């Protein structure tokens, strides 16, 4: 698997900075964060 740079293998979108008081809620973020619960794909 040599020759693949993991920093460029996946999407690197520029998202706007979002702030909210602590503790924050993911439901208030736009776009909603993808924590990988349903989208995770293992490699290796």
LINPE-V76830 format. One record per pair of residues at least 24 apart in sequence whose ideal C-beta (glycine too) atoms are under 8 Angstrom apart, sorted by the first residue. I is the first residue (numbers start at 1). J is the second residue. D is the distance in Angstrom with one decimal. If there is no record, write none. Layout:
# LINPE-V76830
i->[I;I]
j->[J;J]
d->[D;D]
This chain:
# LINPE-V76830
i->[1]
j->[44]
d->[7.6]
